[in-house]
Amino acid sequence: MPEEQQELFFVYNRPPEDRLPNRERMRPDEVAQVLSCGKSHVYELIEDGSLDATNIARASSSRPTYRVFTASVRRFIESRREGAYE
């Protein structure tokens, strides 16, 4: 296996919480990578309150530009893990 593929294999086979960046906030596409889901699902999780996010778009913008709090993603992962074994 080429080195680049080995690196990707390693990254995607780590637990989700190990894929979290060492930053306070994340873009929705980054959250989607961590959760192994689509970006539209991340927006749904933001809208239904499952993920805490802030809108950093200008007031004149018609579309939101979200940043999701990394701590919120960590809590979301932990809550899903705990619920899976009940």
DRENKENU-587133 format. One record per atom (N, C-alpha, C, O): residue number from 1; residue in three letters; y, x, z. Coordinates in pm, whole numbers, plus 50000, padded with zeros to 5 digits. Layout:
+-----+------+-------+-------+-------+
!  nr ! rest !     v !     u !     w !
+-----+------+-------+-------+-------+
! NUM !  ALA !     Y !     X !     Z !
...
+-----+------+-------+-------+-------+
***
This chain:
+-----+------+-------+-------+-------+
!  nr ! rest !     v !     u !     w !
+-----+------+-------+-------+-------+
!   1 !  MET ! 49883 ! 50085 ! 50000 !
!   1 !  MET ! 50000 ! 50000 ! 50000 !
!   1 !  MET ! 50124 ! 50091 ! 50000 !
!   1 !  MET ! 50133 ! 50183 ! 50080 !
!   2 !  PRO ! 50220 ! 50063 ! 49909 !
!   2 !  PRO ! 50343 ! 50143 ! 49906 !
!   2 !  PRO ! 50419 ! 50132 ! 50039 !
!   2 !  PRO ! 50406 ! 50034 ! 50112 !
!   3 !  GLU ! 50497 ! 50235 ! 50068 !
!   3 !  GLU ! 50567 ! 50243 ! 50197 !
!   3 !  GLU ! 50658 ! 50123 ! 50220 !
!   3 !  GLU ! 50665 ! 50072 ! 50332 !
!   4 !  GLU ! 50729 ! 50078 ! 50116 !
!   4 !  GLU ! 50820 ! 49964 ! 50130 !
!   4 !  GLU ! 50745 ! 49837 ! 50170 !
!   4 !  GLU ! 50792 ! 49761 ! 50254 !
!   5 !  GLN ! 50629 ! 49814 ! 50111 !
!   5 !  GLN ! 50549 ! 49697 ! 50146 !
!   5 !  GLN ! 50494 ! 49708 ! 50288 !
!   5 !  GLN ! 50485 ! 49608 ! 50359 !
!   6 !  GLN ! 50457 ! 49828 ! 50329 !
!   6 !  GLN ! 50408 ! 49847 ! 50465 !
!   6 !  GLN ! 50517 ! 49813 ! 50566 !
!   6 !  GLN ! 50490 ! 49752 ! 50670 !
!   7 !  GLU ! 50639 ! 49853 ! 50535 !
!   7 !  GLU ! 50750 ! 49826 ! 50626 !
!   7 !  GLU ! 50773 ! 49675 ! 50638 !
!   7 !  GLU ! 50792 ! 49624 ! 50748 !
!   8 !  LEU ! 50773 ! 49603 ! 50525 !
!   8 !  LEU ! 50790 ! 49458 ! 50528 !
!   8 !  LEU ! 50675 ! 49391 ! 50602 !
!   8 !  LEU ! 50697 ! 49297 ! 50678 !
!   9 !  PHE ! 50554 ! 49439 ! 50581 !
!   9 !  PHE ! 50437 ! 49385 ! 50650 !
!   9 !  PHE ! 50456 ! 49399 ! 50801 !
!   9 !  PHE ! 50426 ! 49307 ! 50877 !
!  10 !  PHE ! 50504 ! 49515 ! 50843 !
!  10 !  PHE ! 50525 ! 49539 ! 50986 !
!  10 !  PHE ! 50631 ! 49445 ! 51043 !
!  10 !  PHE ! 50612 ! 49387 ! 51150 !
!  11 !  VAL ! 50742 ! 49430 ! 50971 !
!  11 !  VAL ! 50852 ! 49346 ! 51020 !
!  11 !  VAL ! 50807 ! 49201 ! 51033 !
!  11 !  VAL ! 50835 ! 49139 ! 51136 !
!  12 !  TYR ! 50739 ! 49146 ! 50935 !
!  12 !  TYR ! 50703 ! 49005 ! 50937 !
!  12 !  TYR ! 50580 ! 48977 ! 51022 !
!  12 !  TYR ! 50548 ! 48860 ! 51044 !
!  13 !  ASN ! 50512 ! 49076 ! 51070 !
!  13 !  ASN ! 50399 ! 49054 ! 51158 !
!  13 !  ASN ! 50434 ! 49078 ! 51304 !
!  13 !  ASN ! 50346 ! 49075 ! 51391 !
!  14 !  ARG ! 50561 ! 49101 ! 51331 !
!  14 !  ARG ! 50606 ! 49112 ! 51470 !
!  14 !  ARG ! 50636 ! 48972 ! 51521 !
!  14 !  ARG ! 50667 ! 48883 ! 51441 !
!  15 !  PRO ! 50627 ! 48950 ! 51652 !
!  15 !  PRO ! 50665 ! 48819 ! 51708 !
!  15 !  PRO ! 50811 ! 48789 ! 51676 !
!  15 !  PRO ! 50892 ! 48881 ! 51665 !
!  16 !  PRO ! 50847 ! 48660 ! 51661 !
!  16 !  PRO ! 50986 ! 48625 ! 51624 !
!  16 !  PRO ! 51092 ! 48685 ! 51715 !
!  16 !  PRO ! 51196 ! 48730 ! 51667 !
!  17 !  GLU ! 51067 ! 48688 ! 51847 !
!  17 !  GLU ! 51170 ! 48740 ! 51938 !
!  17 !  GLU ! 51194 ! 48889 ! 51917 !
!  17 !  GLU ! 51300 ! 48939 ! 51953 !
!  18 !  ASP ! 51096 ! 48961 ! 51861 !
!  18 !  ASP ! 51114 ! 49103 ! 51833 !
!  18 !  ASP ! 51197 ! 49125 ! 51706 !
!  18 !  ASP ! 51241 ! 49237 ! 51679 !
!  19 !  ARG ! 51217 ! 49019 ! 51629 !
!  19 !  ARG ! 51296 ! 49030 ! 51505 !
!  19 !  ARG ! 51443 ! 48999 ! 51527 !
!  19 !  ARG ! 51523 ! 49007 ! 51434 !
!  20 !  LEU ! 51480 ! 48962 ! 51651 !
!  20 !  LEU ! 51619 ! 48926 ! 51678 !
!  20 !  LEU ! 51707 ! 49051 ! 51679 !
!  20 !  LEU ! 51670 ! 49154 ! 51735 !
!  21 !  PRO ! 51824 ! 49041 ! 51616 !
!  21 !  PRO ! 51915 ! 49156 ! 51617 !
!  21 !  PRO ! 51980 ! 49174 ! 51754 !
!  21 !  PRO ! 51980 ! 49083 ! 51837 !
!  22 !  ASN ! 52033 ! 49290 ! 51774 !
!  22 !  ASN ! 52100 ! 49321 ! 51901 !
!  22 !  ASN ! 52249 ! 49288 ! 51888 !
!  22 !  ASN ! 52336 ! 49373 ! 51908 !
!  23 !  ARG ! 52275 ! 49161 ! 51855 !
!  23 !  ARG ! 52413 ! 49111 ! 51840 !
!  23 !  ARG ! 52423 ! 48975 ! 51909 !
!  23 !  ARG ! 52321 ! 48911 ! 51936 !
!  24 !  GLU ! 52543 ! 48934 ! 51938 !
!  24 !  GLU ! 52565 ! 48806 ! 52005 !
!  24 !  GLU ! 52543 ! 48687 ! 51913 !
!  24 !  GLU ! 52495 ! 48583 ! 51957 !
!  25 !  ARG ! 52579 ! 48702 ! 51784 !
!  25 !  ARG ! 52569 ! 48590 ! 51689 !
!  25 !  ARG ! 52498 ! 48632 ! 51562 !
!  25 !  ARG ! 52496 ! 48750 ! 51525 !
!  26 !  MET ! 52440 ! 48534 ! 51494 !
!  26 !  MET ! 52365 ! 48558 ! 51371 !
!  26 !  MET ! 52407 ! 48456 ! 51265 !
!  26 !  MET ! 52449 ! 48345 ! 51297 !
!  27 !  ARG ! 52395 ! 48496 ! 51137 !
!  27 !  ARG ! 52417 ! 48403 ! 51027 !
!  27 !  ARG ! 52294 ! 48311 ! 51014 !
!  27 !  ARG ! 52184 ! 48351 ! 51052 !
!  28 !  PRO ! 52311 ! 48191 ! 50960 !
!  28 !  PRO ! 52197 ! 48101 ! 50942 !
!  28 !  PRO ! 52083 ! 48161 ! 50859 !
!  28 !  PRO ! 51967 ! 48133 ! 50887 !
!  29 !  ASP ! 52114 ! 48242 ! 50759 !
!  29 !  ASP ! 52007 ! 48303 ! 50679 !
!  29 !  ASP ! 51926 ! 48403 ! 50762 !
!  29 !  ASP ! 51805 ! 48419 ! 50740 !
!  30 !  GLU ! 51990 ! 48470 ! 50856 !
!  30 !  GLU ! 51919 ! 48562 ! 50945 !
!  30 !  GLU ! 51827 ! 48485 ! 51040 !
!  30 !  GLU ! 51715 ! 48526 ! 51068 !
!  31 !  VAL ! 51877 ! 48372 ! 51089 !
!  31 !  VAL ! 51797 ! 48288 ! 51178 !
!  31 !  VAL ! 51675 ! 48237 ! 51102 !
!  31 !  VAL ! 51564 ! 48234 ! 51157 !
!  32 !  ALA ! 51695 ! 48198 ! 50978 !
!  32 !  ALA ! 51584 ! 48149 ! 50895 !
!  32 !  ALA ! 51476 ! 48256 ! 50880 !
!  32 !  ALA ! 51357 ! 48225 ! 50883 !
!  33 !  GLN ! 51517 ! 48381 ! 50863 !
!  33 !  GLN ! 51420 ! 48490 ! 50853 !
!  33 !  GLN ! 51342 ! 48506 ! 50982 !
!  33 !  GLN ! 51220 ! 48524 ! 50980 !
!  34 !  VAL ! 51411 ! 48501 ! 51093 !
!  34 !  VAL ! 51346 ! 48519 ! 51224 !
!  34 !  VAL ! 51246 ! 48406 ! 51249 !
!  34 !  VAL ! 51136 ! 48429 ! 51297 !
!  35 !  LEU ! 51286 ! 48283 ! 51216 !
!  35 !  LEU ! 51202 ! 48167 ! 51243 !
!  35 !  LEU ! 51101 ! 48139 ! 51131 !
!  35 !  LEU ! 51017 ! 48050 ! 51144 !
!  36 !  SER ! 51111 ! 48214 ! 51023 !
!  36 !  SER ! 51024 ! 48193 ! 50906 !
!  36 !  SER ! 51035 ! 48049 ! 50854 !
!  36 !  SER ! 50935 ! 47979 ! 50836 !
!  37 !  CYS ! 51158 ! 48009 ! 50832 !
!  37 !  CYS ! 51183 ! 47875 ! 50778 !
!  37 !  CYS ! 51296 ! 47885 ! 50676 !
!  37 !  CYS ! 51349 ! 47993 ! 50651 !
!  38 !  GLY ! 51332 ! 47773 ! 50619 !
!  38 !  GLY ! 51441 ! 47771 ! 50522 !
!  38 !  GLY ! 51576 ! 47759 ! 50590 !
!  38 !  GLY ! 51587 ! 47714 ! 50704 !
!  39 !  LYS ! 51679 ! 47801 ! 50518 !
!  39 !  LYS ! 51815 ! 47795 ! 50572 !
!  39 !  LYS ! 51856 ! 47650 ! 50598 !
!  39 !  LYS ! 51929 ! 47622 ! 50693 !
!  40 !  SER ! 51811 ! 47558 ! 50515 !
!  40 !  SER ! 51846 ! 47417 ! 50535 !
!  40 !  SER ! 51788 ! 47365 ! 50667 !
!  40 !  SER ! 51851 ! 47282 ! 50733 !
!  41 !  HIS ! 51671 ! 47413 ! 50705 !
!  41 !  HIS ! 51613 ! 47373 ! 50833 !
!  41 !  HIS ! 51697 ! 47426 ! 50949 !
!  41 !  HIS ! 51713 ! 47358 ! 51051 !
!  42 !  VAL ! 51750 ! 47546 ! 50935 !
!  42 !  VAL ! 51838 ! 47602 ! 51038 !
!  42 !  VAL ! 51961 ! 47514 ! 51054 !
!  42 !  VAL ! 52004 ! 47487 ! 51166 !
!  43 !  TYR ! 52019 ! 47468 ! 50942 !
!  43 !  TYR ! 52135 ! 47378 ! 50950 !
!  43 !  TYR ! 52098 ! 47248 ! 51020 !
!  43 !  TYR ! 52178 ! 47194 ! 51096 !
!  44 !  GLU ! 51978 ! 47196 ! 50996 !
!  44 !  GLU ! 51932 ! 47076 ! 51064 !
!  44 !  GLU ! 51920 ! 47101 ! 51215 !
!  44 !  GLU ! 51958 ! 47015 ! 51295 !
!  45 !  LEU ! 51868 ! 47217 ! 51253 !
!  45 !  LEU ! 51855 ! 47251 ! 51395 !
!  45 !  LEU ! 51992 ! 47263 ! 51462 !
!  45 !  LEU ! 52008 ! 47228 ! 51579 !
!  46 !  ILE ! 52089 ! 47313 ! 51388 !
!  46 !  ILE ! 52226 ! 47322 ! 51440 !
!  46 !  ILE ! 52283 ! 47181 ! 51458 !
!  46 !  ILE ! 52339 ! 47149 ! 51563 !
!  47 !  GLU ! 52268 ! 47099 ! 51357 !
!  47 !  GLU ! 52324 ! 46963 ! 51360 !
!  47 !  GLU ! 52262 ! 46877 ! 51469 !
!  47 !  GLU ! 52331 ! 46796 ! 51531 !
!  48 !  ASP ! 52131 ! 46894 ! 51495 !
!  48 !  ASP ! 52068 ! 46810 ! 51598 !
!  48 !  ASP ! 52079 ! 46871 ! 51738 !
!  48 !  ASP ! 52029 ! 46814 ! 51835 !
!  49 !  GLY ! 52144 ! 46987 ! 51749 !
!  49 !  GLY ! 52170 ! 47047 ! 51880 !
!  49 !  GLY ! 52059 ! 47137 ! 51932 !
!  49 !  GLY ! 52067 ! 47184 ! 52045 !
!  50 !  SER ! 51957 ! 47162 ! 51851 !
!  50 !  SER ! 51849 ! 47250 ! 51895 !
!  50 !  SER ! 51893 ! 47396 ! 51901 !
!  50 !  SER ! 51839 ! 47474 ! 51980 !
!  51 !  LEU ! 51991 ! 47432 ! 51818 !
!  51 !  LEU ! 52048 ! 47567 ! 51820 !
!  51 !  LEU ! 52197 ! 47557 ! 51846 !
!  51 !  LEU ! 52265 ! 47473 ! 51787 !
!  52 !  ASP ! 52248 ! 47642 ! 51934 !
!  52 !  ASP ! 52391 ! 47646 ! 51963 !
!  52 !  ASP ! 52458 ! 47736 ! 51860 !
!  52 !  ASP ! 52415 ! 47849 ! 51836 !
!  53 !  ALA ! 52565 ! 47684 ! 51800 !
!  53 !  ALA ! 52636 ! 47760 ! 51698 !
!  53 !  ALA ! 52784 ! 47731 ! 51708 !
!  53 !  ALA ! 52826 ! 47632 ! 51768 !
!  54 !  THR ! 52861 ! 47817 ! 51649 !
!  54 !  THR ! 53006 ! 47797 ! 51641 !
!  54 !  THR ! 53046 ! 47798 ! 51494 !
!  54 !  THR ! 52989 ! 47872 ! 51414 !
!  55 !  ASN ! 53143 ! 47717 ! 51462 !
!  55 !  ASN ! 53193 ! 47710 ! 51325 !
!  55 !  ASN ! 53312 ! 47805 ! 51313 !
!  55 !  ASN ! 53414 ! 47785 ! 51378 !
!  56 !  ILE ! 53298 ! 47907 ! 51229 !
!  56 !  ILE ! 53406 ! 48004 ! 51216 !
!  56 !  ILE ! 53489 ! 47982 ! 51090 !
!  56 !  ILE ! 53572 ! 48066 ! 51054 !
!  57 !  ALA ! 53467 ! 47869 ! 51023 !
!  57 !  ALA ! 53543 ! 47838 ! 50901 !
!  57 !  ALA ! 53689 ! 47810 ! 50935 !
!  57 !  ALA ! 53722 ! 47769 ! 51046 !
!  58 !  ARG ! 53772 ! 47832 ! 50838 !
!  58 !  ARG ! 53913 ! 47799 ! 50856 !
!  58 !  ARG ! 53929 ! 47648 ! 50868 !
!  58 !  ARG ! 53846 ! 47573 ! 50817 !
!  59 !  ALA ! 54032 ! 47605 ! 50933 !
!  59 !  ALA ! 54056 ! 47463 ! 50953 !
!  59 !  ALA ! 54070 ! 47390 ! 50820 !
!  59 !  ALA ! 54034 ! 47272 ! 50810 !
!  60 !  SER ! 54120 ! 47457 ! 50719 !
!  60 !  SER ! 54141 ! 47395 ! 50588 !
!  60 !  SER ! 54013 ! 47388 ! 50505 !
!  60 !  SER ! 54011 ! 47327 ! 50398 !
!  61 !  SER ! 53906 ! 47449 ! 50553 !
!  61 !  SER ! 53781 ! 47452 ! 50478 !
!  61 !  SER ! 53707 ! 47318 ! 50491 !
!  61 !  SER ! 53707 ! 47256 ! 50597 !
!  62 !  SER ! 53646 ! 47276 ! 50381 !
!  62 !  SER ! 53571 ! 47151 ! 50384 !
!  62 !  SER ! 53425 ! 47172 ! 50425 !
!  62 !  SER ! 53355 ! 47076 ! 50456 !
!  63 !  ARG ! 53380 ! 47299 ! 50426 !
!  63 !  ARG ! 53243 ! 47331 ! 50464 !
!  63 !  ARG ! 53240 ! 47417 ! 50590 !
!  63 !  ARG ! 53325 ! 47505 ! 50606 !
!  64 !  PRO ! 53144 ! 47392 ! 50679 !
!  64 !  PRO ! 53134 ! 47476 ! 50798 !
!  64 !  PRO ! 53075 ! 47613 ! 50765 !
!  64 !  PRO ! 52995 ! 47626 ! 50673 !
!  65 !  THR ! 53115 ! 47712 ! 50839 !
!  65 !  THR ! 53057 ! 47846 ! 50831 !
!  65 !  THR ! 53007 ! 47878 ! 50972 !
!  65 !  THR ! 53084 ! 47917 ! 51059 !
!  66 !  TYR ! 52878 ! 47860 ! 50990 !
!  66 !  TYR ! 52821 ! 47873 ! 51125 !
!  66 !  TYR ! 52780 ! 48014 ! 51159 !
!  66 !  TYR ! 52740 ! 48093 ! 51073 !
!  67 !  ARG ! 52790 ! 48044 ! 51288 !
!  67 !  ARG ! 52728 ! 48161 ! 51348 !
!  67 !  ARG ! 52648 ! 48108 ! 51467 !
!  67 !  ARG ! 52701 ! 48038 ! 51554 !
!  68 !  VAL ! 52522 ! 48141 ! 51468 !
!  68 !  VAL ! 52430 ! 48092 ! 51570 !
!  68 !  VAL ! 52421 ! 48196 ! 51681 !
!  68 !  VAL ! 52408 ! 48315 ! 51653 !
!  69 !  PHE ! 52427 ! 48152 ! 51804 !
!  69 !  PHE ! 52417 ! 48244 ! 51916 !
!  69 !  PHE ! 52273 ! 48294 ! 51929 !
!  69 !  PHE ! 52179 ! 48215 ! 51933 !
!  70 !  THR ! 52258 ! 48425 ! 51936 !
!  70 !  THR ! 52125 ! 48487 ! 51944 !
!  70 !  THR ! 52049 ! 48438 ! 52067 !
!  70 !  THR ! 51928 ! 48417 ! 52060 !
!  71 !  ALA ! 52118 ! 48420 ! 52177 !
!  71 !  ALA ! 52053 ! 48369 ! 52299 !
!  71 !  ALA ! 51994 ! 48231 ! 52275 !
!  71 !  ALA ! 51889 ! 48197 ! 52329 !
!  72 !  SER ! 52061 ! 48150 ! 52193 !
!  72 !  SER ! 52012 ! 48017 ! 52161 !
!  72 !  SER ! 51884 ! 48025 ! 52079 !
!  72 !  SER ! 51791 ! 47946 ! 52099 !
!  73 !  VAL ! 51878 ! 48119 ! 51987 !
!  73 !  VAL ! 51757 ! 48138 ! 51906 !
!  73 !  VAL ! 51642 ! 48181 ! 51997 !
!  73 !  VAL ! 51529 ! 48133 ! 51982 !
!  74 !  ARG ! 51670 ! 48271 ! 52089 !
!  74 !  ARG ! 51566 ! 48317 ! 52183 !
!  74 !  ARG ! 51514 ! 48200 ! 52267 !
!  74 !  ARG ! 51393 ! 48186 ! 52285 !
!  75 !  ARG ! 51606 ! 48116 ! 52318 !
!  75 !  ARG ! 51563 ! 47998 ! 52396 !
!  75 !  ARG ! 51481 ! 47902 ! 52310 !
!  75 !  ARG ! 51382 ! 47845 ! 52357 !
!  76 !  PHE ! 51522 ! 47884 ! 52186 !
!  76 !  PHE ! 51449 ! 47795 ! 52095 !
!  76 !  PHE ! 51306 ! 47845 ! 52075 !
!  76 !  PHE ! 51211 ! 47767 ! 52081 !
!  77 !  ILE ! 51290 ! 47974 ! 52051 !
!  77 !  ILE ! 51156 ! 48033 ! 52031 !
!  77 !  ILE ! 51072 ! 48014 ! 52156 !
!  77 !  ILE ! 50956 ! 47974 ! 52148 !
!  78 !  GLU ! 51130 ! 48042 ! 52272 !
!  78 !  GLU ! 51056 ! 48029 ! 52398 !
!  78 !  GLU ! 51016 ! 47884 ! 52424 !
!  78 !  GLU ! 50906 ! 47858 ! 52472 !
!  79 !  SER ! 51104 ! 47790 ! 52395 !
!  79 !  SER ! 51072 ! 47649 ! 52419 !
!  79 !  SER ! 50960 ! 47601 ! 52327 !
!  79 !  SER ! 50876 ! 47520 ! 52368 !
!  80 !  ARG ! 50958 ! 47649 ! 52206 !
!  80 !  ARG ! 50852 ! 47610 ! 52113 !
!  80 !  ARG ! 50719 ! 47674 ! 52153 !
!  80 !  ARG ! 50613 ! 47612 ! 52139 !
!  81 !  ARG ! 50724 ! 47795 ! 52202 !
!  81 !  ARG ! 50603 ! 47864 ! 52245 !
!  81 !  ARG ! 50542 ! 47794 ! 52366 !
!  81 !  ARG ! 50421 ! 47773 ! 52371 !
!  82 !  GLU ! 50625 ! 47758 ! 52464 !
!  82 !  GLU ! 50578 ! 47690 ! 52584 !
!  82 !  GLU ! 50519 ! 47553 ! 52550 !
!  82 !  GLU ! 50415 ! 47515 ! 52603 !
!  83 !  GLY ! 50584 ! 47480 ! 52463 !
!  83 !  GLY ! 50537 ! 47348 ! 52425 !
!  83 !  GLY ! 50409 ! 47350 ! 52344 !
!  83 !  GLY ! 50335 ! 47251 ! 52341 !
!  84 !  ALA ! 50382 ! 47460 ! 52278 !
!  84 !  ALA ! 50263 ! 47468 ! 52192 !
!  84 !  ALA ! 50135 ! 47475 ! 52272 !
!  84 !  ALA ! 50029 ! 47441 ! 52220 !
!  85 !  TYR ! 50143 ! 47517 ! 52397 !
!  85 !  TYR ! 50022 ! 47534 ! 52476 !
!  85 !  TYR ! 50001 ! 47424 ! 52579 !
!  85 !  TYR ! 49908 ! 47432 ! 52660 !
!  86 !  GLU ! 50086 ! 47323 ! 52578 !
!  86 !  GLU ! 50072 ! 47216 ! 52678 !
!  86 !  GLU ! 49974 ! 47111 ! 52629 !
!  86 !  GLU ! 49949 ! 47013 ! 52700 !
+-----+------+-------+-------+-------+
***
